[in-house]
Amino acid sequence: MSDYVLGGATREKLKRVSTASLCTALFKRGLRNQFIQEVGPVAPKGENMVGQAYTLRYIPAREDRNPIEVFRDPNHPQRVAVEQCPAGHVLVMDSRKDARAASAGSILVTRLMKRGVVGIVTDGGFRDAEGIGKLDIHAYHNRPSAPTNLTLHEAYDLNVPIGCGDAPVFPGDVLVGDKDGVVVIPAHLADELAEECAGMESFEDFVLEEVLAGKPIIGLYPATKDETKANYEAWRKKTGR
């Protein structure tokens, strides 16, 4: 578990940064596998999901261990995760990339929302997906899935390192989700990536304006010409960026 605490300034910067920019910044540091594969938003939201990871690991269900009665146990890990995931965090689930059974449904996700959790991510599926999409909480999954999790998954570990969509997720890592998907930022890099990528977003907005105006890419993106650098600085002064 990381001792890092996501600050308000970094959170606000990451809300305005794309997962594409973050993936590029991570690649510059040698990190190639931080984007959660085959997972997208249940329903797009108006701003990015940003929060630290609280994890739940599922293992393959064994029939004698997972009758419906297990939900009567107040210590059932899935239910405990819903009640213990801290406000401002993201509940991230390792469902072994198996969406044949649901990782959770609308009632549990509603409870997370009411507790102030900012998001939920699974590399499996959600039941009641349409209802989840209408909630005021970010939710990412592979696809809708009606069967209860007990048919294929046993909730087993809480707040341990997991894999989600082939990306490593450690408790306390910072997750950022946009309309493209979810990227996992190692906690110790969150502040510097937020600062760096805020500048990247500004430059890419400038580049897009130049491209729309008919400018060629060579020498513009990346900015290898002194003229481009000078034009960018002038654009920043003009736009306050």
Secondary structure, 3 states (H helix, E strand, C coil): CCCCCCCHHHHHHHCCCCHHHHHHHHHHCCCCCCECCCCEECCCCCCCEEEEEEEEEEEECCHHHCCHHHHHCCCCHHHHHHHHCCCCEEEEEECCCCCCCEEECHHHHHHHHHCCCCEEEECCEECCHHHHHCCCCEEEECEECCCCHHHCEEEEEECCCEEECCEEECCCCEEEECCCCEEEECHHHHHHHHHHHHHHHHHHHHHHHHHHCCCCCCCCCCCCCHHHHHHHHHHHHHHCC
